[in-house]
Amino acid sequence: MFIRTKSKALSIVILIAAALVFAVAGTAAAESAKAVAEHMDKGKHTSSDIKAYLKGLKGKTVTAEGRVNDVLSGKTGNKVVLFVDTPKSKDFVVDVYVDDASKLHKGDQVSCKGEYARYNMFTLNGITLKDGSCKK
């Protein structure tokens, strides 16, 4: 009887551990820049909803596919300015800070990913990603 109880307890612990692994993996999924743009639509969402959504994105990985508009180097590092086509706008701007941007040029179609850092207040419609990477 003791062996059955011990094996049941072990089975329950294993099931709980597996559930936690799947829960963490589910929350680690990357958000797309198109989905972020849709959540920032003031016609569909209130300002407080948008702020809450962006606050929840802090530190999460965001992926973006689009056209390189500019590649900049400065004191803060290398930045790729990416235009992402969304259903509502063709000018959703994603600034991606990367280690190496030497192979990227204006007009290139690229796929980038990085950690959401902030809403880009210098454009009316955009976000900034840090610790990113881009590839053609």
C-alpha positions as CSV (number, residue, x, y, z in Angstrom):
1,M,0.0,0.0,0.0
2,F,2.8,2.4,0.9
3,I,4.4,1.8,-2.6
4,R,1.2,2.6,-4.4
5,T,0.8,5.9,-2.4
6,K,4.4,6.8,-3.1
7,S,4.1,6.2,-6.8
8,K,0.8,8.1,-7.0
9,A,2.4,11.1,-5.2
10,L,5.4,10.9,-7.6
11,S,3.0,10.8,-10.6
12,I,1.2,13.8,-9.4
13,V,4.5,15.7,-8.9
14,I,5.6,14.8,-12.4
15,L,2.3,15.9,-13.9
16,I,2.5,19.3,-12.0
17,A,6.0,19.8,-13.2
18,A,5.0,19.0,-16.8
19,A,2.1,21.5,-16.5
20,L,4.5,24.2,-15.3
21,V,6.9,23.6,-18.1
22,F,4.1,23.9,-20.7
23,A,2.7,27.0,-19.0
24,V,6.1,28.7,-19.0
25,A,6.7,27.7,-22.7
26,G,3.3,29.1,-23.6
27,T,4.1,32.5,-22.1
28,A,7.5,32.7,-23.7
29,A,6.0,32.7,-27.2
30,A,7.0,35.7,-29.3
31,E,4.5,38.4,-30.2
32,S,4.5,39.7,-33.8
33,A,4.9,43.4,-34.6
34,K,1.6,43.1,-36.6
35,A,-0.2,41.9,-33.5
36,V,1.3,44.8,-31.5
37,A,0.1,47.3,-34.2
38,E,-3.4,45.9,-34.0
39,H,-3.5,46.3,-30.2
40,M,-2.3,49.9,-30.6
41,D,-5.3,50.8,-32.8
42,K,-7.1,53.6,-30.9
43,G,-10.3,53.0,-33.0
44,K,-10.6,49.5,-31.4
45,H,-8.9,50.0,-28.0
46,T,-9.0,52.7,-25.3
47,S,-5.8,54.5,-24.2
48,S,-5.8,52.6,-20.9
49,D,-6.2,49.3,-22.7
50,I,-3.2,50.1,-25.0
51,K,-1.1,51.2,-22.0
52,A,-1.9,48.0,-20.1
53,Y,-1.1,45.9,-23.2
54,L,2.3,47.6,-23.7
55,K,3.1,47.3,-20.0
56,G,2.4,43.6,-20.3
57,L,4.8,43.3,-23.3
58,K,7.8,44.7,-21.3
59,G,10.6,42.2,-21.6
60,K,8.8,39.8,-24.0
61,T,10.2,38.9,-27.4
62,V,8.7,40.6,-30.4
63,T,9.2,39.5,-34.0
64,A,9.0,41.9,-37.0
65,E,9.2,41.3,-40.7
66,G,9.4,44.2,-43.0
67,R,11.5,46.6,-45.1
68,V,14.6,48.4,-43.7
69,N,14.1,52.1,-43.9
70,D,17.4,53.1,-42.3
71,V,20.5,51.7,-40.5
72,L,22.0,54.0,-37.9
73,S,25.1,53.8,-35.7
74,G,25.6,56.0,-32.7
75,K,26.5,56.2,-29.0
76,T,23.6,53.9,-28.0
77,G,24.6,51.3,-30.6
78,N,23.4,50.1,-34.0
79,K,19.8,50.6,-34.8
80,V,17.7,49.2,-37.7
81,V,14.6,51.2,-38.5
82,L,12.1,48.8,-40.0
83,F,8.8,49.5,-41.7
84,V,6.2,46.7,-41.0
85,D,3.2,46.4,-43.2
86,T,0.0,46.1,-41.2
87,P,-3.6,45.9,-42.3
88,K,-4.3,49.4,-41.2
89,S,-1.0,51.1,-42.0
90,K,2.2,50.6,-44.1
91,D,4.2,52.7,-41.7
92,F,4.3,50.8,-38.4
93,V,7.9,51.6,-37.3
94,V,10.0,49.2,-35.4
95,D,13.4,50.3,-34.1
96,V,15.6,47.3,-33.4
97,Y,18.9,47.7,-31.6
98,V,21.3,45.1,-32.9
99,D,25.0,44.2,-32.3
100,D,25.9,44.1,-36.0
101,A,24.0,45.8,-38.8
102,S,26.8,46.0,-41.3
103,K,25.1,43.6,-43.8
104,L,21.8,45.4,-43.8
105,H,20.9,48.2,-46.2
106,K,17.9,50.4,-46.9
107,G,15.2,48.6,-48.8
108,D,16.2,45.1,-47.6
109,Q,13.4,42.7,-46.6
110,V,14.4,41.3,-43.2
111,S,13.1,39.4,-40.2
112,C,14.0,40.8,-36.8
113,K,13.4,39.9,-33.2
114,G,14.2,41.5,-29.9
115,E,13.0,42.3,-26.5
116,Y,10.2,44.9,-26.3
117,A,11.6,48.0,-24.6
118,R,9.2,50.8,-25.2
119,Y,6.6,52.6,-27.3
120,N,8.4,54.8,-29.7
121,M,7.2,58.3,-28.8
122,F,9.1,59.9,-31.6
123,T,6.9,58.3,-34.3
124,L,3.1,58.3,-34.1
125,N,3.0,54.5,-34.6
126,G,5.9,52.4,-33.5
127,I,7.9,50.4,-30.9
128,T,11.5,49.9,-29.9
129,L,13.2,46.5,-29.4
130,K,16.5,46.0,-27.6
131,D,19.0,43.1,-27.7
132,G,17.8,42.3,-31.2
133,S,18.9,40.5,-34.3
134,C,17.9,40.7,-37.9
135,K,18.5,38.5,-40.9
136,K,17.6,38.7,-44.6
